[in-house]
Amino acid sequence: MGVFKEMKSEDVWKAVEGHEDVITPELKKEEAFFRNQVCPLCRSSNHQSFVNPSTPFAPGAVLPSKFLRCLACSAEFDPYSRMITKAPTDERG
């Protein structure tokens, strides 16, 4: 089993020096897209993104695949298809 050795910050910056930043523009586009999404169930715009646990990375994608979790009703959904991946549970008992 291999050993993980964390790189020093200055070594990381040296390694990426001279390469185009492809992550920041994609991240800004994704953040703007997510800001405009509403929950398909309760229509709340208050949500939190998280990495899709079943398919974290798509071939050729710069950023990980993400879902949104509604902070009002706890539903989880795909922001691109608006498909609900986890319905909220009724905990009122």
PDB file of N, CA, C and O in Angstrom, chain B, residues numbered from 101:
ATOM      1  N   MET B 101       0.845  -1.171   0.000  1.00  0.00           N
ATOM      2  CA  MET B 101       0.000   0.000   0.000  1.00  0.00           C
ATOM      3  C   MET B 101       0.894   1.239   0.000  1.00  0.00           C
ATOM      4  O   MET B 101       1.850   1.323   0.771  1.00  0.00           O
ATOM      5  N   GLY B 102       0.576   2.201  -0.871  1.00  0.00           N
ATOM      6  CA  GLY B 102       1.377   3.409  -0.992  1.00  0.00           C
ATOM      7  C   GLY B 102       1.164   4.377   0.151  1.00  0.00           C
ATOM      8  O   GLY B 102       0.188   4.292   0.897  1.00  0.00           O
ATOM      9  N   VAL B 103       2.100   5.295   0.266  1.00  0.00           N
ATOM     10  CA  VAL B 103       2.021   6.318   1.298  1.00  0.00           C
ATOM     11  C   VAL B 103       1.710   7.649   0.622  1.00  0.00           C
ATOM     12  O   VAL B 103       2.309   7.989  -0.397  1.00  0.00           O
ATOM     13  N   PHE B 104       0.782   8.389   1.188  1.00  0.00           N
ATOM     14  CA  PHE B 104       0.414   9.694   0.654  1.00  0.00           C
ATOM     15  C   PHE B 104       1.293  10.750   1.297  1.00  0.00           C
ATOM     16  O   PHE B 104       1.348  10.859   2.522  1.00  0.00           O
ATOM     17  N   LYS B 105       1.981  11.531   0.468  1.00  0.00           N
ATOM     18  CA  LYS B 105       2.802  12.621   0.982  1.00  0.00           C
ATOM     19  C   LYS B 105       2.236  13.930   0.433  1.00  0.00           C
ATOM     20  O   LYS B 105       2.201  14.146  -0.778  1.00  0.00           O
ATOM     21  N   GLU B 106       1.801  14.787   1.332  1.00  0.00           N
ATOM     22  CA  GLU B 106       1.214  16.061   0.935  1.00  0.00           C
ATOM     23  C   GLU B 106       2.287  16.977   0.352  1.00  0.00           C
ATOM     24  O   GLU B 106       3.390  17.083   0.890  1.00  0.00           O
ATOM     25  N   MET B 107       1.945  17.643  -0.764  1.00  0.00           N
ATOM     26  CA  MET B 107       2.892  18.572  -1.386  1.00  0.00           C
ATOM     27  C   MET B 107       2.876  19.907  -0.652  1.00  0.00           C
ATOM     28  O   MET B 107       1.851  20.329  -0.118  1.00  0.00           O
ATOM     29  N   LYS B 108       4.021  20.553  -0.637  1.00  0.00           N
ATOM     30  CA  LYS B 108       4.106  21.894  -0.069  1.00  0.00           C
ATOM     31  C   LYS B 108       3.413  22.858  -1.022  1.00  0.00           C
ATOM     32  O   LYS B 108       3.382  22.638  -2.233  1.00  0.00           O
ATOM     33  N   SER B 109       2.864  23.917  -0.468  1.00  0.00           N
ATOM     34  CA  SER B 109       2.112  24.892  -1.252  1.00  0.00           C
ATOM     35  C   SER B 109       2.944  25.465  -2.400  1.00  0.00           C
ATOM     36  O   SER B 109       2.446  25.597  -3.519  1.00  0.00           O
ATOM     37  N   GLU B 110       4.187  25.799  -2.136  1.00  0.00           N
ATOM     38  CA  GLU B 110       5.030  26.382  -3.192  1.00  0.00           C
ATOM     39  C   GLU B 110       5.316  25.372  -4.302  1.00  0.00           C
ATOM     40  O   GLU B 110       5.470  25.763  -5.459  1.00  0.00           O
ATOM     41  N   ASP B 111       5.391  24.070  -3.969  1.00  0.00           N
ATOM     42  CA  ASP B 111       5.588  23.036  -4.989  1.00  0.00           C
ATOM     43  C   ASP B 111       4.351  22.886  -5.873  1.00  0.00           C
ATOM     44  O   ASP B 111       4.461  22.645  -7.076  1.00  0.00           O
ATOM     45  N   VAL B 112       3.180  23.030  -5.268  1.00  0.00           N
ATOM     46  CA  VAL B 112       1.932  22.962  -6.037  1.00  0.00           C
ATOM     47  C   VAL B 112       1.882  24.115  -7.032  1.00  0.00           C
ATOM     48  O   VAL B 112       1.573  23.908  -8.206  1.00  0.00           O
ATOM     49  N   TRP B 113       2.181  25.324  -6.575  1.00  0.00           N
ATOM     50  CA  TRP B 113       2.150  26.487  -7.463  1.00  0.00           C
ATOM     51  C   TRP B 113       3.171  26.353  -8.589  1.00  0.00           C
ATOM     52  O   TRP B 113       2.898  26.763  -9.717  1.00  0.00           O
ATOM     53  N   LYS B 114       4.344  25.786  -8.300  1.00  0.00           N
ATOM     54  CA  LYS B 114       5.357  25.565  -9.331  1.00  0.00           C
ATOM     55  C   LYS B 114       4.859  24.576 -10.380  1.00  0.00           C
ATOM     56  O   LYS B 114       5.105  24.747 -11.574  1.00  0.00           O
ATOM     57  N   ALA B 115       4.157  23.539  -9.922  1.00  0.00           N
ATOM     58  CA  ALA B 115       3.669  22.491 -10.825  1.00  0.00           C
ATOM     59  C   ALA B 115       2.616  23.012 -11.807  1.00  0.00           C
ATOM     60  O   ALA B 115       2.548  22.544 -12.944  1.00  0.00           O
ATOM     61  N   VAL B 116       1.803  23.967 -11.383  1.00  0.00           N
ATOM     62  CA  VAL B 116       0.738  24.471 -12.262  1.00  0.00           C
ATOM     63  C   VAL B 116       1.129  25.752 -12.996  1.00  0.00           C
ATOM     64  O   VAL B 116       0.370  26.246 -13.830  1.00  0.00           O
ATOM     65  N   GLU B 117       2.293  26.283 -12.694  1.00  0.00           N
ATOM     66  CA  GLU B 117       2.749  27.518 -13.325  1.00  0.00           C
ATOM     67  C   GLU B 117       2.833  27.344 -14.842  1.00  0.00           C
ATOM     68  O   GLU B 117       3.386  26.363 -15.340  1.00  0.00           O
ATOM     69  N   GLY B 118       2.279  28.308 -15.558  1.00  0.00           N
ATOM     70  CA  GLY B 118       2.322  28.273 -17.017  1.00  0.00           C
ATOM     71  C   GLY B 118       1.177  27.511 -17.661  1.00  0.00           C
ATOM     72  O   GLY B 118       1.045  27.527 -18.885  1.00  0.00           O
ATOM     73  N   HIS B 119       0.352  26.848 -16.874  1.00  0.00           N
ATOM     74  CA  HIS B 119      -0.792  26.109 -17.413  1.00  0.00           C
ATOM     75  C   HIS B 119      -2.051  26.967 -17.314  1.00  0.00           C
ATOM     76  O   HIS B 119      -2.220  27.745 -16.375  1.00  0.00           O
ATOM     77  N   GLU B 120      -2.921  26.810 -18.293  1.00  0.00           N
ATOM     78  CA  GLU B 120      -4.178  27.560 -18.318  1.00  0.00           C
ATOM     79  C   GLU B 120      -5.093  27.109 -17.178  1.00  0.00           C
ATOM     80  O   GLU B 120      -5.200  25.916 -16.894  1.00  0.00           O
ATOM     81  N   ASP B 121      -5.745  28.066 -16.535  1.00  0.00           N
ATOM     82  CA  ASP B 121      -6.713  27.761 -15.474  1.00  0.00           C
ATOM     83  C   ASP B 121      -8.048  27.427 -16.130  1.00  0.00           C
ATOM     84  O   ASP B 121      -8.767  28.322 -16.573  1.00  0.00           O
ATOM     85  N   VAL B 122      -8.378  26.141 -16.191  1.00  0.00           N
ATOM     86  CA  VAL B 122      -9.640  25.711 -16.801  1.00  0.00           C
ATOM     87  C   VAL B 122     -10.714  25.469 -15.749  1.00  0.00           C
ATOM     88  O   VAL B 122     -11.888  25.323 -16.090  1.00  0.00           O
ATOM     89  N   ILE B 123     -10.332  25.425 -14.485  1.00  0.00           N
ATOM     90  CA  ILE B 123     -11.284  25.106 -13.419  1.00  0.00           C
ATOM     91  C   ILE B 123     -12.107  26.327 -13.004  1.00  0.00           C
ATOM     92  O   ILE B 123     -13.329  26.233 -12.891  1.00  0.00           O
ATOM     93  N   THR B 124     -11.460  27.465 -12.779  1.00  0.00           N
ATOM     94  CA  THR B 124     -12.159  28.651 -12.273  1.00  0.00           C
ATOM     95  C   THR B 124     -13.309  29.109 -13.170  1.00  0.00           C
ATOM     96  O   THR B 124     -14.395  29.369 -12.653  1.00  0.00           O
ATOM     97  N   PRO B 125     -13.126  29.220 -14.496  1.00  0.00           N
ATOM     98  CA  PRO B 125     -14.268  29.635 -15.327  1.00  0.00           C
ATOM     99  C   PRO B 125     -15.431  28.642 -15.271  1.00  0.00           C
ATOM    100  O   PRO B 125     -16.591  29.051 -15.241  1.00  0.00           O
ATOM    101  N   GLU B 126     -15.131  27.354 -15.259  1.00  0.00           N
ATOM    102  CA  GLU B 126     -16.189  26.337 -15.176  1.00  0.00           C
ATOM    103  C   GLU B 126     -16.909  26.407 -13.834  1.00  0.00           C
ATOM    104  O   GLU B 126     -18.128  26.250 -13.764  1.00  0.00           O
ATOM    105  N   LEU B 127     -16.149  26.644 -12.778  1.00  0.00           N
ATOM    106  CA  LEU B 127     -16.732  26.746 -11.441  1.00  0.00           C
ATOM    107  C   LEU B 127     -17.671  27.948 -11.345  1.00  0.00           C
ATOM    108  O   LEU B 127     -18.740  27.855 -10.743  1.00  0.00           O
ATOM    109  N   LYS B 128     -17.275  29.069 -11.935  1.00  0.00           N
ATOM    110  CA  LYS B 128     -18.127  30.267 -11.919  1.00  0.00           C
ATOM    111  C   LYS B 128     -19.420  30.030 -12.692  1.00  0.00           C
ATOM    112  O   LYS B 128     -20.488  30.462 -12.261  1.00  0.00           O
ATOM    113  N   LYS B 129     -19.327  29.338 -13.843  1.00  0.00           N
ATOM    114  CA  LYS B 129     -20.534  29.019 -14.623  1.00  0.00           C
ATOM    115  C   LYS B 129     -21.459  28.102 -13.831  1.00  0.00           C
ATOM    116  O   LYS B 129     -22.675  28.290 -13.817  1.00  0.00           O
ATOM    117  N   GLU B 130     -20.863  27.105 -13.171  1.00  0.00           N
ATOM    118  CA  GLU B 130     -21.665  26.171 -12.384  1.00  0.00           C
ATOM    119  C   GLU B 130     -22.348  26.882 -11.219  1.00  0.00           C
ATOM    120  O   GLU B 130     -23.529  26.650 -10.959  1.00  0.00           O
ATOM    121  N   GLU B 131     -21.618  27.742 -10.522  1.00  0.00           N
ATOM    122  CA  GLU B 131     -22.194  28.478  -9.394  1.00  0.00           C
ATOM    123  C   GLU B 131     -23.355  29.362  -9.848  1.00  0.00           C
ATOM    124  O   GLU B 131     -24.377  29.441  -9.166  1.00  0.00           O
ATOM    125  N   ALA B 132     -23.205  30.026 -10.994  1.00  0.00           N
ATOM    126  CA  ALA B 132     -24.280  30.876 -11.521  1.00  0.00           C
ATOM    127  C   ALA B 132     -25.494  30.024 -11.886  1.00  0.00           C
ATOM    128  O   ALA B 132     -26.630  30.415 -11.620  1.00  0.00           O
ATOM    129  N   PHE B 133     -25.258  28.867 -12.490  1.00  0.00           N
ATOM    130  CA  PHE B 133     -26.357  27.971 -12.853  1.00  0.00           C
ATOM    131  C   PHE B 133     -27.087  27.489 -11.604  1.00  0.00           C
ATOM    132  O   PHE B 133     -28.317  27.490 -11.567  1.00  0.00           O
ATOM    133  N   PHE B 134     -26.338  27.075 -10.581  1.00  0.00           N
ATOM    134  CA  PHE B 134     -26.945  26.577  -9.341  1.00  0.00           C
ATOM    135  C   PHE B 134     -27.744  27.665  -8.625  1.00  0.00           C
ATOM    136  O   PHE B 134     -28.786  27.378  -8.036  1.00  0.00           O
ATOM    137  N   ARG B 135     -27.267  28.912  -8.671  1.00  0.00           N
ATOM    138  CA  ARG B 135     -27.979  30.019  -8.018  1.00  0.00           C
ATOM    139  C   ARG B 135     -29.379  30.205  -8.594  1.00  0.00           C
ATOM    140  O   ARG B 135     -30.282  30.659  -7.892  1.00  0.00           O
ATOM    141  N   ASN B 136     -29.563  29.861  -9.853  1.00  0.00           N
ATOM    142  CA  ASN B 136     -30.850  30.048 -10.526  1.00  0.00           C
ATOM    143  C   ASN B 136     -31.776  28.841 -10.419  1.00  0.00           C
ATOM    144  O   ASN B 136     -32.842  28.833 -11.033  1.00  0.00           O
ATOM    145  N   GLN B 137     -31.396  27.835  -9.662  1.00  0.00           N
ATOM    146  CA  GLN B 137     -32.211  26.629  -9.538  1.00  0.00           C
ATOM    147  C   GLN B 137     -33.154  26.715  -8.343  1.00  0.00           C
ATOM    148  O   GLN B 137     -32.839  27.342  -7.331  1.00  0.00           O
ATOM    149  N   VAL B 138     -34.309  26.080  -8.476  1.00  0.00           N
ATOM    150  CA  VAL B 138     -35.258  25.971  -7.367  1.00  0.00           C
ATOM    151  C   VAL B 138     -35.601  24.501  -7.181  1.00  0.00           C
ATOM    152  O   VAL B 138     -35.504  23.706  -8.115  1.00  0.00           O
ATOM    153  N   CYS B 139     -35.997  24.156  -5.984  1.00  0.00           N
ATOM    154  CA  CYS B 139     -36.389  22.786  -5.670  1.00  0.00           C
ATOM    155  C   CYS B 139     -37.626  22.421  -6.495  1.00  0.00           C
ATOM    156  O   CYS B 139     -38.592  23.183  -6.519  1.00  0.00           O
ATOM    157  N   PRO B 140     -37.611  21.265  -7.172  1.00  0.00           N
ATOM    158  CA  PRO B 140     -38.783  20.870  -7.957  1.00  0.00           C
ATOM    159  C   PRO B 140     -40.007  20.544  -7.099  1.00  0.00           C
ATOM    160  O   PRO B 140     -41.125  20.513  -7.612  1.00  0.00           O
ATOM    161  N   LEU B 141     -39.810  20.303  -5.803  1.00  0.00           N
ATOM    162  CA  LEU B 141     -40.939  19.981  -4.929  1.00  0.00           C
ATOM    163  C   LEU B 141     -41.530  21.206  -4.243  1.00  0.00           C
ATOM    164  O   LEU B 141     -42.730  21.463  -4.350  1.00  0.00           O
ATOM    165  N   CYS B 142     -40.691  21.962  -3.538  1.00  0.00           N
ATOM    166  CA  CYS B 142     -41.222  23.069  -2.726  1.00  0.00           C
ATOM    167  C   CYS B 142     -40.941  24.451  -3.325  1.00  0.00           C
ATOM    168  O   CYS B 142     -41.399  25.461  -2.791  1.00  0.00           O
ATOM    169  N   ARG B 143     -40.193  24.499  -4.430  1.00  0.00           N
ATOM    170  CA  ARG B 143     -39.866  25.743  -5.141  1.00  0.00           C
ATOM    171  C   ARG B 143     -38.925  26.672  -4.364  1.00  0.00           C
ATOM    172  O   ARG B 143     -38.791  27.843  -4.718  1.00  0.00           O
ATOM    173  N   SER B 144     -38.280  26.170  -3.320  1.00  0.00           N
ATOM    174  CA  SER B 144     -37.318  26.972  -2.562  1.00  0.00           C
ATOM    175  C   SER B 144     -36.019  27.104  -3.365  1.00  0.00           C
ATOM    176  O   SER B 144     -35.617  26.172  -4.061  1.00  0.00           O
ATOM    177  N   SER B 145     -35.378  28.252  -3.264  1.00  0.00           N
ATOM    178  CA  SER B 145     -34.090  28.450  -3.939  1.00  0.00           C
ATOM    179  C   SER B 145     -32.925  28.314  -2.962  1.00  0.00           C
ATOM    180  O   SER B 145     -31.783  28.619  -3.304  1.00  0.00           O
ATOM    181  N   ASN B 146     -33.216  27.860  -1.761  1.00  0.00           N
ATOM    182  CA  ASN B 146     -32.193  27.684  -0.736  1.00  0.00           C
ATOM    183  C   ASN B 146     -31.716  26.232  -0.769  1.00  0.00           C
ATOM    184  O   ASN B 146     -32.408  25.337  -0.286  1.00  0.00           O
ATOM    185  N   HIS B 147     -30.524  26.002  -1.344  1.00  0.00           N
ATOM    186  CA  HIS B 147     -30.022  24.639  -1.494  1.00  0.00           C
ATOM    187  C   HIS B 147     -28.513  24.596  -1.341  1.00  0.00           C
ATOM    188  O   HIS B 147     -27.839  25.625  -1.308  1.00  0.00           O
ATOM    189  N   GLN B 148     -28.007  23.385  -1.249  1.00  0.00           N
ATOM    190  CA  GLN B 148     -26.577  23.153  -1.073  1.00  0.00           C
ATOM    191  C   GLN B 148     -26.156  22.081  -2.070  1.00  0.00           C
ATOM    192  O   GLN B 148     -26.854  21.080  -2.236  1.00  0.00           O
ATOM    193  N   SER B 149     -25.024  22.280  -2.733  1.00  0.00           N
ATOM    194  CA  SER B 149     -24.552  21.283  -3.692  1.00  0.00           C
ATOM    195  C   SER B 149     -23.699  20.235  -2.985  1.00  0.00           C
ATOM    196  O   SER B 149     -23.066  20.505  -1.964  1.00  0.00           O
ATOM    197  N   PHE B 150     -23.700  19.032  -3.559  1.00  0.00           N
ATOM    198  CA  PHE B 150     -22.831  17.960  -3.070  1.00  0.00           C
ATOM    199  C   PHE B 150     -22.484  17.061  -4.245  1.00  0.00           C
ATOM    200  O   PHE B 150     -23.227  16.994  -5.224  1.00  0.00           O
ATOM    201  N   VAL B 151     -21.355  16.373  -4.148  1.00  0.00           N
ATOM    202  CA  VAL B 151     -20.895  15.510  -5.233  1.00  0.00           C
ATOM    203  C   VAL B 151     -21.816  14.305  -5.360  1.00  0.00           C
ATOM    204  O   VAL B 151     -22.169  13.671  -4.366  1.00  0.00           O
ATOM    205  N   ASN B 152     -22.202  13.997  -6.598  1.00  0.00           N
ATOM    206  CA  ASN B 152     -23.044  12.848  -6.897  1.00  0.00           C
ATOM    207  C   ASN B 152     -22.309  11.575  -6.467  1.00  0.00           C
ATOM    208  O   ASN B 152     -21.290  11.229  -7.065  1.00  0.00           O
ATOM    209  N   PRO B 153     -22.803  10.874  -5.447  1.00  0.00           N
ATOM    210  CA  PRO B 153     -22.072   9.715  -4.930  1.00  0.00           C
ATOM    211  C   PRO B 153     -22.018   8.525  -5.890  1.00  0.00           C
ATOM    212  O   PRO B 153     -21.082   7.729  -5.819  1.00  0.00           O
ATOM    213  N   SER B 154     -22.991   8.387  -6.777  1.00  0.00           N
ATOM    214  CA  SER B 154     -22.989   7.233  -7.678  1.00  0.00           C
ATOM    215  C   SER B 154     -22.129   7.456  -8.921  1.00  0.00           C
ATOM    216  O   SER B 154     -21.602   6.496  -9.484  1.00  0.00           O
ATOM    217  N   THR B 155     -21.982   8.703  -9.356  1.00  0.00           N
ATOM    218  CA  THR B 155     -21.147   9.023 -10.515  1.00  0.00           C
ATOM    219  C   THR B 155     -20.420  10.330 -10.242  1.00  0.00           C
ATOM    220  O   THR B 155     -20.824  11.377 -10.748  1.00  0.00           O
ATOM    221  N   PRO B 156     -19.353  10.285  -9.450  1.00  0.00           N
ATOM    222  CA  PRO B 156     -18.689  11.541  -9.079  1.00  0.00           C
ATOM    223  C   PRO B 156     -18.021  12.272 -10.246  1.00  0.00           C
ATOM    224  O   PRO B 156     -17.922  13.498 -10.226  1.00  0.00           O
ATOM    225  N   PHE B 157     -17.564  11.535 -11.260  1.00  0.00           N
ATOM    226  CA  PHE B 157     -16.898  12.187 -12.389  1.00  0.00           C
ATOM    227  C   PHE B 157     -17.414  11.631 -13.706  1.00  0.00           C
ATOM    228  O   PHE B 157     -17.586  10.421 -13.856  1.00  0.00           O
ATOM    229  N   ALA B 158     -17.657  12.522 -14.655  1.00  0.00           N
ATOM    230  CA  ALA B 158     -18.065  12.129 -15.999  1.00  0.00           C
ATOM    231  C   ALA B 158     -16.842  12.247 -16.909  1.00  0.00           C
ATOM    232  O   ALA B 158     -15.992  13.109 -16.685  1.00  0.00           O
ATOM    233  N   PRO B 159     -16.741  11.399 -17.923  1.00  0.00           N
ATOM    234  CA  PRO B 159     -15.596  11.478 -18.837  1.00  0.00           C
ATOM    235  C   PRO B 159     -15.487  12.860 -19.477  1.00  0.00           C
ATOM    236  O   PRO B 159     -16.462  13.381 -20.019  1.00  0.00           O
ATOM    237  N   GLY B 160     -14.310  13.440 -19.411  1.00  0.00           N
ATOM    238  CA  GLY B 160     -14.060  14.739 -20.024  1.00  0.00           C
ATOM    239  C   GLY B 160     -14.518  15.940 -19.225  1.00  0.00           C
ATOM    240  O   GLY B 160     -14.283  17.075 -19.637  1.00  0.00           O
ATOM    241  N   ALA B 161     -15.162  15.723 -18.101  1.00  0.00           N
ATOM    242  CA  ALA B 161     -15.649  16.838 -17.284  1.00  0.00           C
ATOM    243  C   ALA B 161     -14.515  17.424 -16.453  1.00  0.00           C
ATOM    244  O   ALA B 161     -13.646  16.702 -15.965  1.00  0.00           O
ATOM    245  N   VAL B 162     -14.539  18.733 -16.304  1.00  0.00           N
ATOM    246  CA  VAL B 162     -13.522  19.423 -15.506  1.00  0.00           C
ATOM    247  C   VAL B 162     -13.874  19.357 -14.023  1.00  0.00           C
ATOM    248  O   VAL B 162     -12.996  19.190 -13.177  1.00  0.00           O
ATOM    249  N   LEU B 163     -15.160  19.488 -13.714  1.00  0.00           N
ATOM    250  CA  LEU B 163     -15.630  19.500 -12.326  1.00  0.00           C
ATOM    251  C   LEU B 163     -16.363  18.206 -12.005  1.00  0.00           C
ATOM    252  O   LEU B 163     -16.855  17.533 -12.911  1.00  0.00           O
ATOM    253  N   PRO B 164     -16.441  17.854 -10.735  1.00  0.00           N
ATOM    254  CA  PRO B 164     -17.221  16.672 -10.365  1.00  0.00           C
ATOM    255  C   PRO B 164     -18.711  16.883 -10.623  1.00  0.00           C
ATOM    256  O   PRO B 164     -19.203  18.011 -10.619  1.00  0.00           O
ATOM    257  N   SER B 165     -19.406  15.794 -10.844  1.00  0.00           N
ATOM    258  CA  SER B 165     -20.855  15.821 -11.049  1.00  0.00           C
ATOM    259  C   SER B 165     -21.528  16.101  -9.709  1.00  0.00           C
ATOM    260  O   SER B 165     -21.196  15.472  -8.704  1.00  0.00           O
ATOM    261  N   LYS B 166     -22.468  17.038  -9.691  1.00  0.00           N
ATOM    262  CA  LYS B 166     -23.085  17.435  -8.419  1.00  0.00           C
ATOM    263  C   LYS B 166     -24.604  17.374  -8.463  1.00  0.00           C
ATOM    264  O   LYS B 166     -25.224  17.529  -9.515  1.00  0.00           O
ATOM    265  N   PHE B 167     -25.182  17.144  -7.299  1.00  0.00           N
ATOM    266  CA  PHE B 167     -26.616  17.233  -7.066  1.00  0.00           C
ATOM    267  C   PHE B 167     -26.842  18.403  -6.122  1.00  0.00           C
ATOM    268  O   PHE B 167     -25.894  18.941  -5.551  1.00  0.00           O
ATOM    269  N   LEU B 168     -28.103  18.796  -5.959  1.00  0.00           N
ATOM    270  CA  LEU B 168     -28.463  19.839  -5.001  1.00  0.00           C
ATOM    271  C   LEU B 168     -29.378  19.254  -3.941  1.00  0.00           C
ATOM    272  O   LEU B 168     -30.236  18.422  -4.234  1.00  0.00           O
ATOM    273  N   ARG B 169     -29.185  19.699  -2.701  1.00  0.00           N
ATOM    274  CA  ARG B 169     -30.045  19.303  -1.579  1.00  0.00           C
ATOM    275  C   ARG B 169     -30.792  20.543  -1.122  1.00  0.00           C
ATOM    276  O   ARG B 169     -30.179  21.546  -0.755  1.00  0.00           O
ATOM    277  N   CYS B 170     -32.119  20.473  -1.144  1.00  0.00           N
ATOM    278  CA  CYS B 170     -32.956  21.592  -0.722  1.00  0.00           C
ATOM    279  C   CYS B 170     -32.850  21.733   0.796  1.00  0.00           C
ATOM    280  O   CYS B 170     -33.033  20.759   1.526  1.00  0.00           O
ATOM    281  N   LEU B 171     -32.557  22.931   1.267  1.00  0.00           N
ATOM    282  CA  LEU B 171     -32.436  23.161   2.703  1.00  0.00           C
ATOM    283  C   LEU B 171     -33.789  23.413   3.356  1.00  0.00           C
ATOM    284  O   LEU B 171     -33.885  23.472   4.582  1.00  0.00           O
ATOM    285  N   ALA B 172     -34.841  23.563   2.543  1.00  0.00           N
ATOM    286  CA  ALA B 172     -36.186  23.770   3.086  1.00  0.00           C
ATOM    287  C   ALA B 172     -36.907  22.448   3.312  1.00  0.00           C
ATOM    288  O   ALA B 172     -37.503  22.242   4.369  1.00  0.00           O
ATOM    289  N   CYS B 173     -36.857  21.545   2.323  1.00  0.00           N
ATOM    290  CA  CYS B 173     -37.622  20.291   2.448  1.00  0.00           C
ATOM    291  C   CYS B 173     -36.749  19.039   2.446  1.00  0.00           C
ATOM    292  O   CYS B 173     -37.271  17.937   2.612  1.00  0.00           O
ATOM    293  N   SER B 174     -35.438  19.175   2.263  1.00  0.00           N
ATOM    294  CA  SER B 174     -34.457  18.076   2.274  1.00  0.00           C
ATOM    295  C   SER B 174     -34.482  17.182   1.040  1.00  0.00           C
ATOM    296  O   SER B 174     -33.823  16.142   1.028  1.00  0.00           O
ATOM    297  N   ALA B 175     -35.218  17.557   0.012  1.00  0.00           N
ATOM    298  CA  ALA B 175     -35.197  16.777  -1.230  1.00  0.00           C
ATOM    299  C   ALA B 175     -33.830  16.935  -1.890  1.00  0.00           C
ATOM    300  O   ALA B 175     -33.200  17.988  -1.787  1.00  0.00           O
ATOM    301  N   GLU B 176     -33.381  15.886  -2.565  1.00  0.00           N
ATOM    302  CA  GLU B 176     -32.144  15.942  -3.329  1.00  0.00           C
ATOM    303  C   GLU B 176     -32.509  15.781  -4.796  1.00  0.00           C
ATOM    304  O   GLU B 176     -33.331  14.935  -5.148  1.00  0.00           O
ATOM    305  N   PHE B 177     -31.893  16.601  -5.658  1.00  0.00           N
ATOM    306  CA  PHE B 177     -32.248  16.552  -7.073  1.00  0.00           C
ATOM    307  C   PHE B 177     -31.077  16.904  -7.974  1.00  0.00           C
ATOM    308  O   PHE B 177     -30.132  17.582  -7.569  1.00  0.00           O
ATOM    309  N   ASP B 178     -31.167  16.423  -9.208  1.00  0.00           N
ATOM    310  CA  ASP B 178     -30.190  16.729 -10.241  1.00  0.00           C
ATOM    311  C   ASP B 178     -30.581  18.084 -10.835  1.00  0.00           C
ATOM    312  O   ASP B 178     -31.675  18.212 -11.385  1.00  0.00           O
ATOM    313  N   PRO B 179     -29.719  19.094 -10.740  1.00  0.00           N
ATOM    314  CA  PRO B 179     -30.095  20.421 -11.217  1.00  0.00           C
ATOM    315  C   PRO B 179     -30.241  20.505 -12.738  1.00  0.00           C
ATOM    316  O   PRO B 179     -30.902  21.414 -13.240  1.00  0.00           O
ATOM    317  N   TYR B 180     -29.638  19.576 -13.474  1.00  0.00           N
ATOM    318  CA  TYR B 180     -29.697  19.624 -14.936  1.00  0.00           C
ATOM    319  C   TYR B 180     -30.961  18.961 -15.480  1.00  0.00           C
ATOM    320  O   TYR B 180     -31.568  19.469 -16.422  1.00  0.00           O
ATOM    321  N   SER B 181     -31.361  17.837 -14.899  1.00  0.00           N
ATOM    322  CA  SER B 181     -32.571  17.148 -15.362  1.00  0.00           C
ATOM    323  C   SER B 181     -33.778  17.465 -14.482  1.00  0.00           C
ATOM    324  O   SER B 181     -34.916  17.212 -14.876  1.00  0.00           O
ATOM    325  N   ARG B 182     -33.533  18.020 -13.289  1.00  0.00           N
ATOM    326  CA  ARG B 182     -34.540  18.317 -12.269  1.00  0.00           C
ATOM    327  C   ARG B 182     -35.191  17.050 -11.722  1.00  0.00           C
ATOM    328  O   ARG B 182     -36.249  17.109 -11.096  1.00  0.00           O
ATOM    329  N   MET B 183     -34.553  15.907 -11.960  1.00  0.00           N
ATOM    330  CA  MET B 183     -35.046  14.643 -11.431  1.00  0.00           C
ATOM    331  C   MET B 183     -34.746  14.572  -9.936  1.00  0.00           C
ATOM    332  O   MET B 183     -33.629  14.856  -9.505  1.00  0.00           O
ATOM    333  N   ILE B 184     -35.745  14.194  -9.158  1.00  0.00           N
ATOM    334  CA  ILE B 184     -35.567  14.058  -7.714  1.00  0.00           C
ATOM    335  C   ILE B 184     -34.874  12.729  -7.454  1.00  0.00           C
ATOM    336  O   ILE B 184     -35.371  11.674  -7.849  1.00  0.00           O
ATOM    337  N   THR B 185     -33.727  12.783  -6.790  1.00  0.00           N
ATOM    338  CA  THR B 185     -32.958  11.570  -6.520  1.00  0.00           C
ATOM    339  C   THR B 185     -33.210  11.030  -5.120  1.00  0.00           C
ATOM    340  O   THR B 185     -32.959   9.855  -4.849  1.00  0.00           O
ATOM    341  N   LYS B 186     -33.705  11.882  -4.234  1.00  0.00           N
ATOM    342  CA  LYS B 186     -34.061  11.447  -2.882  1.00  0.00           C
ATOM    343  C   LYS B 186     -35.199  12.334  -2.389  1.00  0.00           C
ATOM    344  O   LYS B 186     -35.050  13.547  -2.243  1.00  0.00           O
ATOM    345  N   ALA B 187     -36.334  11.700  -2.138  1.00  0.00           N
ATOM    346  CA  ALA B 187     -37.497  12.450  -1.662  1.00  0.00           C
ATOM    347  C   ALA B 187     -37.331  12.773  -0.184  1.00  0.00           C
ATOM    348  O   ALA B 187     -36.681  12.023   0.545  1.00  0.00           O
ATOM    349  N   PRO B 188     -37.907  13.871   0.260  1.00  0.00           N
ATOM    350  CA  PRO B 188     -37.829  14.206   1.688  1.00  0.00           C
ATOM    351  C   PRO B 188     -38.606  13.188   2.515  1.00  0.00           C
ATOM    352  O   PRO B 188     -39.594  12.612   2.059  1.00  0.00           O
ATOM    353  N   THR B 189     -38.138  12.981   3.735  1.00  0.00           N
ATOM    354  CA  THR B 189     -38.839  12.066   4.638  1.00  0.00           C
ATOM    355  C   THR B 189     -39.689  12.872   5.597  1.00  0.00           C
ATOM    356  O   THR B 189     -39.313  13.969   6.009  1.00  0.00           O
ATOM    357  N   ASP B 190     -40.824  12.326   5.946  1.00  0.00           N
ATOM    358  CA  ASP B 190     -41.725  12.987   6.890  1.00  0.00           C
ATOM    359  C   ASP B 190     -41.332  12.546   8.291  1.00  0.00           C
ATOM    360  O   ASP B 190     -41.568  11.400   8.673  1.00  0.00           O
ATOM    361  N   GLU B 191     -40.735  13.450   9.056  1.00  0.00           N
ATOM    362  CA  GLU B 191     -40.251  13.107  10.394  1.00  0.00           C
ATOM    363  C   GLU B 191     -41.172  13.625  11.493  1.00  0.00           C
ATOM    364  O   GLU B 191     -40.777  13.679  12.658  1.00  0.00           O
ATOM    365  N   ARG B 192     -42.380  14.002  11.137  1.00  0.00           N
ATOM    366  CA  ARG B 192     -43.304  14.538  12.142  1.00  0.00           C
ATOM    367  C   ARG B 192     -43.899  13.434  13.003  1.00  0.00           C
ATOM    368  O   ARG B 192     -44.476  13.701  14.057  1.00  0.00           O
ATOM    369  N   GLY B 193     -43.756  12.177  12.543  1.00  0.00           N
ATOM    370  CA  GLY B 193     -44.127  11.016  13.305  1.00  0.00           C
ATOM    371  C   GLY B 193     -45.512  10.827  13.661  1.00  0.00           C
ATOM    372  O   GLY B 193     -45.853   9.841  14.314  1.00  0.00           O
TER     373      GLY B 193
END
